Amino acid sequence: MAIPGLTDELDPALSGDAEEDSQKLLADLKEKVAAEIKDVGTLRKEMAITVPAEVISERLKKNYDELRSDAIVPGFRKGRAPLQLIQKRFGSDVRDSLKTMIIGQSFFAAAENNEIDALGDPLFRVETKEGVRLAELNEAMQHIELPESGDLRYVCEVEVKPKFELPELKGVEIKDPQIVITDDMLENSILRQRKVRGRYEPLSDGAAQVDDLIVADAKLTVDGVQIKDEANLQLGVRATRLDGIPLPELDQTLAGVRPGDERSTDCQIPDDYERPDLRGKQGKFEFKIHEVKRLAPIPMEAFAEQSGFESEQELRAAVREDMELERNLLVERALREQVLQYLLDHTTLDVPEKLSARQTDRAVLRRVVELQQAGAPVGEIEKRIDELRTSATEEVARELKLEFILEKVAEQLEVDVTDEEVNSEIAVIARRYNSRFDRIRDDMHRRGLLAQLAEQIRQDKCVRVILGDGRIVAVQPDGEEAEGPAEGPAEGADEGAEKKKAPKKKAAKNKTAKKKQD
C-alpha cells in the first residue's frame, strides 16, 4: 500500500540498508502495533494507533549504537565516544528521524492489519494554540513527540476506498453519435477563445455582478471569537467554499457591492473541518470590499487581427473549418461519455451523502484537468470549481464514483501512463492557452494537477480499450439502429485533440500578416 505523502517523507531514508531496516521495522510493527478503528462518516475512519514502548526503546538503542560506531567526536577515537555524549549531541536529530519513521510505518502496519485501503494521506489530530485540529504529516510532526518513556499514541483520520465489483468490460454496446456543427457551437468556441485572451479589469464605477471578481479582507468568527483574518483575498461573486466552509449564498451577499462596502454572511462549519471543536457550529464571514473586477474578452476585431485575419467573416469561416476537422474529437467525447455512463449504471457503489472537502477536491481536480484539456478560459474554470464545491453535489458524487471505478478498471486492464504521454498532453494544453510548456507544467505542479493529469490520461486509455472491445451501433436517419463492427474511437480523434487551439491563420495572402512581416 502506498500513501504518497508518507512515502515521500520516508524516501530520504529508504536507500540500501536503510530500506531493508525500514521493512524490518514495518514487520515488527505489524506484530506489535495496536489500533482502535471507528467510522466517522461514510468512507472515513478514525484510527487511534498505539506503538509499544519496547519498539521505541529498541529502535533508539539500535540507532544510537549505529551512530556511535560511525560518529567522529573530537577527543575520542572513532566508535569510542561515550553513549551519553552521543545522546546529548545527536539525540534531537535521532529522535526526530525515528519519530517520522515510526509514525509512517506504524500507520502502514495498522492499515494493513485492519485491511484499510487508504485513499490519500491521513490527517493527524494535534493540539495547537487554537485548539485540537487535524493536520497533514509535515505539520503534525511539529506537535507529536516521542515519549521519554511509555507508549506512543496518536489519532488520525483517513478516507478509504469503497469495495465494489466491476461490470463486464467487453462487448459494451455503444451508439455511433451523429455530430452536427451548429452556429451556437461556432459562436461559443469563438467567445471561449476571446475570453482566454481577455483579462479582468477593475471597475472604476459600477456594482459587482455574478461572476465578477472582488478583492476584499475576510474575517471568520465563531461564537463571537475570531478564527481567521485574511487581507486582500480574491473571490468570485458566486457560491463558493472559503477556508473549507461552503458559502452557497455568497453570490447574493456580494451582488451589487462597490469598493468600500462591507458585507457579511452566516455559515455552517462542516463536519470535516480541520478543527474538530468547531465542527457543526454556526459562524459568520465578514467582508470589506477593496476592488471589483470584470472579465473583458479581447475585442473581436483585435482577436481577428491577432489570429491573422482581415475580417470577422474570415475568422468565423476558419473556426468553422477547424471545428469540422475536429468532428472526430467531438465524436470521441460522445463515445467516451457513453462508456462512463455504462460503468456508472452497471456498478453498485455508494459514496457519502455529505461529501467531505477532500472528496470534493478530488472531483474538482478531475474536472479542472478536463477543462484545461478542452482549452476553457480561466474564469470559466474558476466558476466551475466554485459550483462543484458548493451546489453541484450530484455532479461531484458522479465524478467521485467515476474516479473509483476507472481506477479499478485501470488495475484490471493493467493500463499505465508514461512520462512522455504526460508531457505530450501538457504541450497540447500549452498550445491551447498560447503559453510555454514549462509555464503550464510549473503551474500544474504548483496546483497539484500533474498526478490528476496522468490519471486522466490513464482513464482515457481505459475508455479506448473498452470501446475497442465494444459493439458500435450505427444510428440510421429514420431512428433505427444497425449493429456495426466493433471498433475503438473514431480514427483521427487524437490528432483532432492536438489541433484544438486558436483558429488557423490565413496563408501569405492575408494583408495583415504581410504588413507585420514588412
Contacts in CASP RR format, 6 or more apart in sequence:
PFRMAT RR
TARGET T0000
AUTHOR 0000-0000-0000
METHOD contacts of the structure
MODEL  1
MAIPGLTDELDPALSGDAEEDSQKLLADLKEKVAAEIKDVGTLRKEMAIT
VPAEVISERLKKNYDELRSDAIVPGFRKGRAPLQLIQKRFGSDVRDSLKT
MIIGQSFFAAAENNEIDALGDPLFRVETKEGVRLAELNEAMQHIELPESG
DLRYVCEVEVKPKFELPELKGVEIKDPQIVITDDMLENSILRQRKVRGRY
EPLSDGAAQVDDLIVADAKLTVDGVQIKDEANLQLGVRATRLDGIPLPEL
DQTLAGVRPGDERSTDCQIPDDYERPDLRGKQGKFEFKIHEVKRLAPIPM
EAFAEQSGFESEQELRAAVREDMELERNLLVERALREQVLQYLLDHTTLD
VPEKLSARQTDRAVLRRVVELQQAGAPVGEIEKRIDELRTSATEEVAREL
KLEFILEKVAEQLEVDVTDEEVNSEIAVIARRYNSRFDRIRDDMHRRGLL
AQLAEQIRQDKCVRVILGDGRIVAVQPDGEEAEGPAEGPAEGADEGAEKK
KAPKKKAAKNKTAKKKQD
1 108 0 8 1.000
1 111 0 8 1.000
1 112 0 8 1.000
1 117 0 8 1.000
1 118 0 8 1.000
3 107 0 8 1.000
3 108 0 8 1.000
3 118 0 8 1.000
3 120 0 8 1.000
3 121 0 8 1.000
3 122 0 8 1.000
4 120 0 8 1.000
4 121 0 8 1.000
4 451 0 8 1.000
5 120 0 8 1.000
5 121 0 8 1.000
5 137 0 8 1.000
6 104 0 8 1.000
6 107 0 8 1.000
6 108 0 8 1.000
6 121 0 8 1.000
6 122 0 8 1.000
6 137 0 8 1.000
9 100 0 8 1.000
9 104 0 8 1.000
9 137 0 8 1.000
9 138 0 8 1.000
10 22 0 8 1.000
10 100 0 8 1.000
10 101 0 8 1.000
10 104 0 8 1.000
10 105 0 8 1.000
13 22 0 8 1.000
13 97 0 8 1.000
13 101 0 8 1.000
14 22 0 8 1.000
22 101 0 8 1.000
22 105 0 8 1.000
25 59 0 8 1.000
25 101 0 8 1.000
25 102 0 8 1.000
25 105 0 8 1.000
26 105 0 8 1.000
26 108 0 8 1.000
26 109 0 8 1.000
28 55 0 8 1.000
29 51 0 8 1.000
29 55 0 8 1.000
29 102 0 8 1.000
29 105 0 8 1.000
29 106 0 8 1.000
29 108 0 8 1.000
29 109 0 8 1.000
30 109 0 8 1.000
30 112 0 8 1.000
30 113 0 8 1.000
32 51 0 8 1.000
32 52 0 8 1.000
32 54 0 8 1.000
32 55 0 8 1.000
33 49 0 8 1.000
33 50 0 8 1.000
33 51 0 8 1.000
33 52 0 8 1.000
33 55 0 8 1.000
33 106 0 8 1.000
33 109 0 8 1.000
33 110 0 8 1.000
33 113 0 8 1.000
34 49 0 8 1.000
34 50 0 8 1.000
34 52 0 8 1.000
35 47 0 8 1.000
35 48 0 8 1.000
35 49 0 8 1.000
35 50 0 8 1.000
35 110 0 8 1.000
35 113 0 8 1.000
35 114 0 8 1.000
36 47 0 8 1.000
36 48 0 8 1.000
37 45 0 8 1.000
37 46 0 8 1.000
37 47 0 8 1.000
37 114 0 8 1.000
37 116 0 8 1.000
38 45 0 8 1.000
38 46 0 8 1.000
39 45 0 8 1.000
39 46 0 8 1.000
40 46 0 8 1.000
40 157 0 8 1.000
41 271 0 8 1.000
41 352 0 8 1.000
42 350 0 8 1.000
42 351 0 8 1.000
42 352 0 8 1.000
42 353 0 8 1.000
43 119 0 8 1.000
43 159 0 8 1.000
43 160 0 8 1.000
43 161 0 8 1.000
43 162 0 8 1.000
43 351 0 8 1.000
43 352 0 8 1.000
43 359 0 8 1.000
44 157 0 8 1.000
44 158 0 8 1.000
44 159 0 8 1.000
44 160 0 8 1.000
44 272 0 8 1.000
44 352 0 8 1.000
44 356 0 8 1.000
45 116 0 8 1.000
45 157 0 8 1.000
45 158 0 8 1.000
45 160 0 8 1.000
46 155 0 8 1.000
46 156 0 8 1.000
46 157 0 8 1.000
47 107 0 8 1.000
47 110 0 8 1.000
47 111 0 8 1.000
47 114 0 8 1.000
47 116 0 8 1.000
47 122 0 8 1.000
47 155 0 8 1.000
47 156 0 8 1.000
47 157 0 8 1.000
47 158 0 8 1.000
48 153 0 8 1.000
48 154 0 8 1.000
48 155 0 8 1.000
49 106 0 8 1.000
49 107 0 8 1.000
49 110 0 8 1.000
49 153 0 8 1.000
49 154 0 8 1.000
49 155 0 8 1.000
49 156 0 8 1.000
50 151 0 8 1.000
50 152 0 8 1.000
50 153 0 8 1.000
51 102 0 8 1.000
51 106 0 8 1.000
51 151 0 8 1.000
51 152 0 8 1.000
51 153 0 8 1.000
52 151 0 8 1.000
53 147 0 8 1.000
53 149 0 8 1.000
53 150 0 8 1.000
53 151 0 8 1.000
53 152 0 8 1.000
55 102 0 8 1.000
56 98 0 8 1.000
56 102 0 8 1.000
56 146 0 8 1.000
56 147 0 8 1.000
56 150 0 8 1.000
56 151 0 8 1.000
56 152 0 8 1.000
59 98 0 8 1.000
59 101 0 8 1.000
59 102 0 8 1.000
60 94 0 8 1.000
60 95 0 8 1.000
60 98 0 8 1.000
63 94 0 8 1.000
63 97 0 8 1.000
63 98 0 8 1.000
64 83 0 8 1.000
64 86 0 8 1.000
64 87 0 8 1.000
64 91 0 8 1.000
64 94 0 8 1.000
67 86 0 8 1.000
67 90 0 8 1.000
67 94 0 8 1.000
68 79 0 8 1.000
68 81 0 8 1.000
68 83 0 8 1.000
68 86 0 8 1.000
69 78 0 8 1.000
69 79 0 8 1.000
70 78 0 8 1.000
70 79 0 8 1.000
71 78 0 8 1.000
71 79 0 8 1.000
71 81 0 8 1.000
71 86 0 8 1.000
71 90 0 8 1.000
72 78 0 8 1.000
73 81 0 8 1.000
73 85 0 8 1.000
73 86 0 8 1.000
73 89 0 8 1.000
76 82 0 8 1.000
76 85 0 8 1.000
87 94 0 8 1.000
95 146 0 8 1.000
96 141 0 8 1.000
98 146 0 8 1.000
99 141 0 8 1.000
99 144 0 8 1.000
99 145 0 8 1.000
99 146 0 8 1.000
100 141 0 8 1.000
102 146 0 8 1.000
102 152 0 8 1.000
103 137 0 8 1.000
103 140 0 8 1.000
103 141 0 8 1.000
103 144 0 8 1.000
103 152 0 8 1.000
103 154 0 8 1.000
104 137 0 8 1.000
106 152 0 8 1.000
107 122 0 8 1.000
107 156 0 8 1.000
110 116 0 8 1.000
111 117 0 8 1.000
111 118 0 8 1.000
111 158 0 8 1.000
116 158 0 8 1.000
116 160 0 8 1.000
117 160 0 8 1.000
117 161 0 8 1.000
118 158 0 8 1.000
118 159 0 8 1.000
118 160 0 8 1.000
118 161 0 8 1.000
119 158 0 8 1.000
119 159 0 8 1.000
119 160 0 8 1.000
119 161 0 8 1.000
120 158 0 8 1.000
120 159 0 8 1.000
121 136 0 8 1.000
121 137 0 8 1.000
121 158 0 8 1.000
122 137 0 8 1.000
122 156 0 8 1.000
122 157 0 8 1.000
122 158 0 8 1.000
123 134 0 8 1.000
123 135 0 8 1.000
123 136 0 8 1.000
123 156 0 8 1.000
123 157 0 8 1.000
123 158 0 8 1.000
123 274 0 8 1.000
124 134 0 8 1.000
124 135 0 8 1.000
124 136 0 8 1.000
124 137 0 8 1.000
124 140 0 8 1.000
124 144 0 8 1.000
124 154 0 8 1.000
124 155 0 8 1.000
124 156 0 8 1.000
125 132 0 8 1.000
125 133 0 8 1.000
125 134 0 8 1.000
125 135 0 8 1.000
125 154 0 8 1.000
125 155 0 8 1.000
125 156 0 8 1.000
125 157 0 8 1.000
125 276 0 8 1.000
126 132 0 8 1.000
126 133 0 8 1.000
126 134 0 8 1.000
126 135 0 8 1.000
126 139 0 8 1.000
126 140 0 8 1.000
126 143 0 8 1.000
126 144 0 8 1.000
127 143 0 8 1.000
128 135 0 8 1.000
128 143 0 8 1.000
130 227 0 8 1.000
130 275 0 8 1.000
131 275 0 8 1.000
131 277 0 8 1.000
132 275 0 8 1.000
132 276 0 8 1.000
132 277 0 8 1.000
133 274 0 8 1.000
133 275 0 8 1.000
133 276 0 8 1.000
133 277 0 8 1.000
134 157 0 8 1.000
134 274 0 8 1.000
134 275 0 8 1.000
134 276 0 8 1.000
135 143 0 8 1.000
135 274 0 8 1.000
144 154 0 8 1.000
146 152 0 8 1.000
159 356 0 8 1.000
159 358 0 8 1.000
159 359 0 8 1.000
161 404 0 8 1.000
162 349 0 8 1.000
162 350 0 8 1.000
162 351 0 8 1.000
162 404 0 8 1.000
164 347 0 8 1.000
164 348 0 8 1.000
164 349 0 8 1.000
164 404 0 8 1.000
164 405 0 8 1.000
164 408 0 8 1.000
165 347 0 8 1.000
165 348 0 8 1.000
166 343 0 8 1.000
166 347 0 8 1.000
166 405 0 8 1.000
166 408 0 8 1.000
166 409 0 8 1.000
166 412 0 8 1.000
167 342 0 8 1.000
167 343 0 8 1.000
167 346 0 8 1.000
167 347 0 8 1.000
168 346 0 8 1.000
169 409 0 8 1.000
169 412 0 8 1.000
169 413 0 8 1.000
169 465 0 8 1.000
169 466 0 8 1.000
169 469 0 8 1.000
170 466 0 8 1.000
170 469 0 8 1.000
170 470 0 8 1.000
171 469 0 8 1.000
171 470 0 8 1.000
171 471 0 8 1.000
171 486 0 8 1.000
172 339 0 8 1.000
172 342 0 8 1.000
172 466 0 8 1.000
172 467 0 8 1.000
172 469 0 8 1.000
172 470 0 8 1.000
172 471 0 8 1.000
173 470 0 8 1.000
173 471 0 8 1.000
173 473 0 8 1.000
174 335 0 8 1.000
174 338 0 8 1.000
174 339 0 8 1.000
174 342 0 8 1.000
174 467 0 8 1.000
174 470 0 8 1.000
174 471 0 8 1.000
174 472 0 8 1.000
174 473 0 8 1.000
175 338 0 8 1.000
175 472 0 8 1.000
175 473 0 8 1.000
175 475 0 8 1.000
175 481 0 8 1.000
176 472 0 8 1.000
176 473 0 8 1.000
176 474 0 8 1.000
176 475 0 8 1.000
176 484 0 8 1.000
177 330 0 8 1.000
177 331 0 8 1.000
177 334 0 8 1.000
177 335 0 8 1.000
177 338 0 8 1.000
177 475 0 8 1.000
178 475 0 8 1.000
179 327 0 8 1.000
179 330 0 8 1.000
179 331 0 8 1.000
179 334 0 8 1.000
181 320 0 8 1.000
181 323 0 8 1.000
181 324 0 8 1.000
181 327 0 8 1.000
185 323 0 8 1.000
186 316 0 8 1.000
186 319 0 8 1.000
186 320 0 8 1.000
186 323 0 8 1.000
189 319 0 8 1.000
189 323 0 8 1.000
190 300 0 8 1.000
190 303 0 8 1.000
190 315 0 8 1.000
190 316 0 8 1.000
190 319 0 8 1.000
191 297 0 8 1.000
192 375 0 8 1.000
192 376 0 8 1.000
192 377 0 8 1.000
192 380 0 8 1.000
193 303 0 8 1.000
193 502 0 8 1.000
193 503 0 8 1.000
194 297 0 8 1.000
194 298 0 8 1.000
194 299 0 8 1.000
194 300 0 8 1.000
194 303 0 8 1.000
195 295 0 8 1.000
195 297 0 8 1.000
195 377 0 8 1.000
195 379 0 8 1.000
195 380 0 8 1.000
196 375 0 8 1.000
196 377 0 8 1.000
196 378 0 8 1.000
196 432 0 8 1.000
196 433 0 8 1.000
196 434 0 8 1.000
197 297 0 8 1.000
197 298 0 8 1.000
197 303 0 8 1.000
197 306 0 8 1.000
197 434 0 8 1.000
198 295 0 8 1.000
198 296 0 8 1.000
198 297 0 8 1.000
198 298 0 8 1.000
198 377 0 8 1.000
199 295 0 8 1.000
199 296 0 8 1.000
200 213 0 8 1.000
200 293 0 8 1.000
200 294 0 8 1.000
200 295 0 8 1.000
200 296 0 8 1.000
201 293 0 8 1.000
201 294 0 8 1.000
201 296 0 8 1.000
202 291 0 8 1.000
202 292 0 8 1.000
202 293 0 8 1.000
203 212 0 8 1.000
203 292 0 8 1.000
203 293 0 8 1.000
203 294 0 8 1.000
206 258 0 8 1.000
206 292 0 8 1.000
207 255 0 8 1.000
207 256 0 8 1.000
207 257 0 8 1.000
207 258 0 8 1.000
207 292 0 8 1.000
208 214 0 8 1.000
208 237 0 8 1.000
208 254 0 8 1.000
208 255 0 8 1.000
208 256 0 8 1.000
208 257 0 8 1.000
208 258 0 8 1.000
208 289 0 8 1.000
208 292 0 8 1.000
209 237 0 8 1.000
209 255 0 8 1.000
209 256 0 8 1.000
209 294 0 8 1.000
210 237 0 8 1.000
210 238 0 8 1.000
210 251 0 8 1.000
210 255 0 8 1.000
211 236 0 8 1.000
211 237 0 8 1.000
211 238 0 8 1.000
211 295 0 8 1.000
211 379 0 8 1.000
211 383 0 8 1.000
212 236 0 8 1.000
212 237 0 8 1.000
212 292 0 8 1.000
212 293 0 8 1.000
212 294 0 8 1.000
212 295 0 8 1.000
213 234 0 8 1.000
213 235 0 8 1.000
213 236 0 8 1.000
213 237 0 8 1.000
213 292 0 8 1.000
213 293 0 8 1.000
213 294 0 8 1.000
213 295 0 8 1.000
214 234 0 8 1.000
214 235 0 8 1.000
214 236 0 8 1.000
214 237 0 8 1.000
214 254 0 8 1.000
214 257 0 8 1.000
214 287 0 8 1.000
214 289 0 8 1.000
214 290 0 8 1.000
214 291 0 8 1.000
214 292 0 8 1.000
214 293 0 8 1.000
215 232 0 8 1.000
215 233 0 8 1.000
215 234 0 8 1.000
215 289 0 8 1.000
215 290 0 8 1.000
215 291 0 8 1.000
215 293 0 8 1.000
216 232 0 8 1.000
216 233 0 8 1.000
216 235 0 8 1.000
216 287 0 8 1.000
216 288 0 8 1.000
216 289 0 8 1.000
216 290 0 8 1.000
217 229 0 8 1.000
217 230 0 8 1.000
217 231 0 8 1.000
217 232 0 8 1.000
217 233 0 8 1.000
217 287 0 8 1.000
217 288 0 8 1.000
217 290 0 8 1.000
218 228 0 8 1.000
218 229 0 8 1.000
218 230 0 8 1.000
218 233 0 8 1.000
218 235 0 8 1.000
218 242 0 8 1.000
218 285 0 8 1.000
218 286 0 8 1.000
218 287 0 8 1.000
219 226 0 8 1.000
219 228 0 8 1.000
219 229 0 8 1.000
219 230 0 8 1.000
219 285 0 8 1.000
219 286 0 8 1.000
220 226 0 8 1.000
220 227 0 8 1.000
220 228 0 8 1.000
220 229 0 8 1.000
220 243 0 8 1.000
220 245 0 8 1.000
220 267 0 8 1.000
220 283 0 8 1.000
220 284 0 8 1.000
220 285 0 8 1.000
221 227 0 8 1.000
221 283 0 8 1.000
221 284 0 8 1.000
221 286 0 8 1.000
222 269 0 8 1.000
222 278 0 8 1.000
222 281 0 8 1.000
222 282 0 8 1.000
222 283 0 8 1.000
222 284 0 8 1.000
223 281 0 8 1.000
223 283 0 8 1.000
227 275 0 8 1.000
227 278 0 8 1.000
228 243 0 8 1.000
232 290 0 8 1.000
235 242 0 8 1.000
235 250 0 8 1.000
235 254 0 8 1.000
235 287 0 8 1.000
236 250 0 8 1.000
236 254 0 8 1.000
236 382 0 8 1.000
236 386 0 8 1.000
237 250 0 8 1.000
237 251 0 8 1.000
237 254 0 8 1.000
237 255 0 8 1.000
237 257 0 8 1.000
238 250 0 8 1.000
238 251 0 8 1.000
238 383 0 8 1.000
238 386 0 8 1.000
238 387 0 8 1.000
239 246 0 8 1.000
239 247 0 8 1.000
239 248 0 8 1.000
239 249 0 8 1.000
239 250 0 8 1.000
239 251 0 8 1.000
239 386 0 8 1.000
239 387 0 8 1.000
239 390 0 8 1.000
239 391 0 8 1.000
240 247 0 8 1.000
240 250 0 8 1.000
240 386 0 8 1.000
240 389 0 8 1.000
240 390 0 8 1.000
241 247 0 8 1.000
241 357 0 8 1.000
241 360 0 8 1.000
241 386 0 8 1.000
241 389 0 8 1.000
241 390 0 8 1.000
242 250 0 8 1.000
242 285 0 8 1.000
244 270 0 8 1.000
244 273 0 8 1.000
244 357 0 8 1.000
245 267 0 8 1.000
245 268 0 8 1.000
245 269 0 8 1.000
245 270 0 8 1.000
245 273 0 8 1.000
245 285 0 8 1.000
246 267 0 8 1.000
246 268 0 8 1.000
246 270 0 8 1.000
246 389 0 8 1.000
246 390 0 8 1.000
247 253 0 8 1.000
247 265 0 8 1.000
247 267 0 8 1.000
247 285 0 8 1.000
247 390 0 8 1.000
248 390 0 8 1.000
248 391 0 8 1.000
249 265 0 8 1.000
250 265 0 8 1.000
253 263 0 8 1.000
253 264 0 8 1.000
253 265 0 8 1.000
253 287 0 8 1.000
254 263 0 8 1.000
254 287 0 8 1.000
254 289 0 8 1.000
257 263 0 8 1.000
257 289 0 8 1.000
257 292 0 8 1.000
258 289 0 8 1.000
258 292 0 8 1.000
259 289 0 8 1.000
259 290 0 8 1.000
259 291 0 8 1.000
259 292 0 8 1.000
260 288 0 8 1.000
260 289 0 8 1.000
260 290 0 8 1.000
261 288 0 8 1.000
261 289 0 8 1.000
262 286 0 8 1.000
262 287 0 8 1.000
262 288 0 8 1.000
262 289 0 8 1.000
263 286 0 8 1.000
263 287 0 8 1.000
263 289 0 8 1.000
264 284 0 8 1.000
264 285 0 8 1.000
264 286 0 8 1.000
264 287 0 8 1.000
265 284 0 8 1.000
265 285 0 8 1.000
266 282 0 8 1.000
266 283 0 8 1.000
266 284 0 8 1.000
267 282 0 8 1.000
267 283 0 8 1.000
267 284 0 8 1.000
267 285 0 8 1.000
268 280 0 8 1.000
268 281 0 8 1.000
268 282 0 8 1.000
268 283 0 8 1.000
269 278 0 8 1.000
269 279 0 8 1.000
269 280 0 8 1.000
269 281 0 8 1.000
269 282 0 8 1.000
269 283 0 8 1.000
270 279 0 8 1.000
270 280 0 8 1.000
270 356 0 8 1.000
270 357 0 8 1.000
271 279 0 8 1.000
271 280 0 8 1.000
271 354 0 8 1.000
271 356 0 8 1.000
272 279 0 8 1.000
272 356 0 8 1.000
272 357 0 8 1.000
272 358 0 8 1.000
273 279 0 8 1.000
273 280 0 8 1.000
295 377 0 8 1.000
295 379 0 8 1.000
297 303 0 8 1.000
298 306 0 8 1.000
300 312 0 8 1.000
300 315 0 8 1.000
301 312 0 8 1.000
303 315 0 8 1.000
304 310 0 8 1.000
304 311 0 8 1.000
304 312 0 8 1.000
304 314 0 8 1.000
304 315 0 8 1.000
305 512 0 8 1.000
307 315 0 8 1.000
307 318 0 8 1.000
307 502 0 8 1.000
307 503 0 8 1.000
307 505 0 8 1.000
308 505 0 8 1.000
308 506 0 8 1.000
308 510 0 8 1.000
308 512 0 8 1.000
308 513 0 8 1.000
309 315 0 8 1.000
309 318 0 8 1.000
309 503 0 8 1.000
309 505 0 8 1.000
309 506 0 8 1.000
309 510 0 8 1.000
309 512 0 8 1.000
310 506 0 8 1.000
310 510 0 8 1.000
310 511 0 8 1.000
310 512 0 8 1.000
314 506 0 8 1.000
315 503 0 8 1.000
318 503 0 8 1.000
318 504 0 8 1.000
318 506 0 8 1.000
319 503 0 8 1.000
321 504 0 8 1.000
322 499 0 8 1.000
322 503 0 8 1.000
322 504 0 8 1.000
325 496 0 8 1.000
325 499 0 8 1.000
326 496 0 8 1.000
326 499 0 8 1.000
326 500 0 8 1.000
328 489 0 8 1.000
328 490 0 8 1.000
328 491 0 8 1.000
328 492 0 8 1.000
328 493 0 8 1.000
328 495 0 8 1.000
328 496 0 8 1.000
329 493 0 8 1.000
329 496 0 8 1.000
329 497 0 8 1.000
329 500 0 8 1.000
331 489 0 8 1.000
331 490 0 8 1.000
331 493 0 8 1.000
332 489 0 8 1.000
332 490 0 8 1.000
332 493 0 8 1.000
332 497 0 8 1.000
335 463 0 8 1.000
335 467 0 8 1.000
335 488 0 8 1.000
335 489 0 8 1.000
335 490 0 8 1.000
336 460 0 8 1.000
336 463 0 8 1.000
336 467 0 8 1.000
336 489 0 8 1.000
339 463 0 8 1.000
339 466 0 8 1.000
339 467 0 8 1.000
340 402 0 8 1.000
340 463 0 8 1.000
343 402 0 8 1.000
343 405 0 8 1.000
343 406 0 8 1.000
343 409 0 8 1.000
344 398 0 8 1.000
344 401 0 8 1.000
344 402 0 8 1.000
344 405 0 8 1.000
347 401 0 8 1.000
347 405 0 8 1.000
349 401 0 8 1.000
349 404 0 8 1.000
349 405 0 8 1.000
351 359 0 8 1.000
351 397 0 8 1.000
351 400 0 8 1.000
351 401 0 8 1.000
351 404 0 8 1.000
352 359 0 8 1.000
355 363 0 8 1.000
355 393 0 8 1.000
355 396 0 8 1.000
355 397 0 8 1.000
355 400 0 8 1.000
359 396 0 8 1.000
359 400 0 8 1.000
360 388 0 8 1.000
360 389 0 8 1.000
360 396 0 8 1.000
362 399 0 8 1.000
362 400 0 8 1.000
362 403 0 8 1.000
363 388 0 8 1.000
363 395 0 8 1.000
363 396 0 8 1.000
363 397 0 8 1.000
363 399 0 8 1.000
363 400 0 8 1.000
363 403 0 8 1.000
364 385 0 8 1.000
364 388 0 8 1.000
364 389 0 8 1.000
364 396 0 8 1.000
365 448 0 8 1.000
365 449 0 8 1.000
365 452 0 8 1.000
366 399 0 8 1.000
366 402 0 8 1.000
366 403 0 8 1.000
366 452 0 8 1.000
366 455 0 8 1.000
366 456 0 8 1.000
367 384 0 8 1.000
367 385 0 8 1.000
367 388 0 8 1.000
367 399 0 8 1.000
368 381 0 8 1.000
368 384 0 8 1.000
368 385 0 8 1.000
368 447 0 8 1.000
368 449 0 8 1.000
368 452 0 8 1.000
369 449 0 8 1.000
369 452 0 8 1.000
369 453 0 8 1.000
369 456 0 8 1.000
370 456 0 8 1.000
371 380 0 8 1.000
371 381 0 8 1.000
371 384 0 8 1.000
372 381 0 8 1.000
372 429 0 8 1.000
372 444 0 8 1.000
372 449 0 8 1.000
373 425 0 8 1.000
373 428 0 8 1.000
373 429 0 8 1.000
373 456 0 8 1.000
373 497 0 8 1.000
374 500 0 8 1.000
375 429 0 8 1.000
375 432 0 8 1.000
375 433 0 8 1.000
375 500 0 8 1.000
376 384 0 8 1.000
388 395 0 8 1.000
388 396 0 8 1.000
388 399 0 8 1.000
402 459 0 8 1.000
403 455 0 8 1.000
406 458 0 8 1.000
406 459 0 8 1.000
406 462 0 8 1.000
407 455 0 8 1.000
409 415 0 8 1.000
409 459 0 8 1.000
409 462 0 8 1.000
409 466 0 8 1.000
410 458 0 8 1.000
410 459 0 8 1.000
410 461 0 8 1.000
410 462 0 8 1.000
413 462 0 8 1.000
413 465 0 8 1.000
415 458 0 8 1.000
415 461 0 8 1.000
415 462 0 8 1.000
415 465 0 8 1.000
416 458 0 8 1.000
417 454 0 8 1.000
417 455 0 8 1.000
417 457 0 8 1.000
417 458 0 8 1.000
417 461 0 8 1.000
421 454 0 8 1.000
421 457 0 8 1.000
422 450 0 8 1.000
422 453 0 8 1.000
422 454 0 8 1.000
422 457 0 8 1.000
423 437 0 8 1.000
423 441 0 8 1.000
425 453 0 8 1.000
425 457 0 8 1.000
426 437 0 8 1.000
426 440 0 8 1.000
426 441 0 8 1.000
426 444 0 8 1.000
426 453 0 8 1.000
427 437 0 8 1.000
428 497 0 8 1.000
428 498 0 8 1.000
428 500 0 8 1.000
429 440 0 8 1.000
430 436 0 8 1.000
430 437 0 8 1.000
430 439 0 8 1.000
430 440 0 8 1.000
431 501 0 8 1.000
432 500 0 8 1.000
432 501 0 8 1.000
432 502 0 8 1.000
433 440 0 8 1.000
434 501 0 8 1.000
434 502 0 8 1.000
441 450 0 8 1.000
444 450 0 8 1.000
444 453 0 8 1.000
464 488 0 8 1.000
464 489 0 8 1.000
467 487 0 8 1.000
467 488 0 8 1.000
467 489 0 8 1.000
468 486 0 8 1.000
468 487 0 8 1.000
468 488 0 8 1.000
469 486 0 8 1.000
470 486 0 8 1.000
470 488 0 8 1.000
471 483 0 8 1.000
471 484 0 8 1.000
471 486 0 8 1.000
472 484 0 8 1.000
472 485 0 8 1.000
472 486 0 8 1.000
472 487 0 8 1.000
472 488 0 8 1.000
473 481 0 8 1.000
473 482 0 8 1.000
473 483 0 8 1.000
473 484 0 8 1.000
474 481 0 8 1.000
474 482 0 8 1.000
474 483 0 8 1.000
474 484 0 8 1.000
475 481 0 8 1.000
476 482 0 8 1.000
505 513 0 8 1.000
506 513 0 8 1.000
508 514 0 8 1.000
END
